[in-house]
Amino acid sequence: MKIKKINKTLLSIIVLSVLLAATMGYVIFDIVSEAKLAEQQQIYQEGAAYGYELAISEISRLAGSCQKVPLTYMNQTIELADLSCLQAQQ
């Protein structure tokens, strides 16, 4: 009788230990995945901001040197120019 009771208790402890380890592994995996995702989002946002900054500086540089800058959005294109350049040409 004692042997069966010990075996059941030992089996229960082993099963619960395995379940606890699996749960802890899942939680750790989830935390690491969330941290990596947050890091990737931060890198993406920094890259987008840098791209916007480069685009604006290039548009400003070209327009400031009295060149027309074509800007296209969807199917519409406009030309951007510095007003002081247009006034100087007249």
Phi, psi and omega in degrees: 000318180296322182295317179294322180293317179295318180297319178294318179295315179296317178297318178297317179296317180295314180298314180294324177295317179295316178297319178296316179296319179295318179296316179295321177298317179296316181296316179296316177301317180295317180296316180295319179297317179296320180294318178295319179296317179297320178295317179295321178295320179296316179297318179298315180295321177295319178295318178296316179298320178295319178298317178298318180298316178297317181297315181294319180293323179292317177298316179297319181296313181294315180294325179290338178265023177062031173256145175282137181245112178283130177241126181242132174224124185057242181254012185247130178239134175234159176249130181255134178216154178284129182298326181294329177291320179294321180291326180289332180285339184276000000 
